[in-house]
Amino acid sequence: MMDRVPLLQGGCFCRAVSYAVYSHPSLSAYCHCTNCQRLTSCPLIHTMHFDAVAFTWTHSEPHEYQLDFYDNPLKSYKRRFRCKTCGVGIASYNSQTQRFSVWGATLDRNQEGKIVGWDVAKPTAHIFYGTRLLDVNDNLGKWEGYESKSERLG
């Protein structure tokens, strides 16, 4: 896996933490769930899900020196990672599904400020739209839960 070129790369604000992803996301969506809202203090977040084998930390080892984590007491199989220096949330890991989630705002950007690999990362839907804090007028599907696995709201 490490000899391949990553499709996406990103990191925190201060660049102490970085990662690479070597596959297309199994999900790329704007999430409106109440957990994401509370954990990020934002009305929605761009989330992308990847199989664990496609994700790797690329900052210097041992990785624990740069990473802080939070285990969700209601979902013990979920762990969220953030930078110890700047505090930016970077990723989460779900041990039940063996998947990492990363957030679009942490992806590397080019000189014009555009996300490198946007064609790979571009969201395809709004998920958990029933608990949204704001209405979004775009051409993406709106779903009660996960895309194509729940009721379509719009």
Buried (B, 14 or more C-beta within 10 A) or exposed (E): EEEEEBBBBBBBEEEBBBBBBBBBBEBBBBBBBEBBBEBBEBEBBBBBBBBEEBBBBBBEEEBEEBBBEEEBEEEEEBBBBBBBBEEBBBBBBBEEBEBBBBBBBBBBEEEEEEBBBEEBBBBBBBBBBBEBEEEBEEEBBBBBEBBEEBEEEE
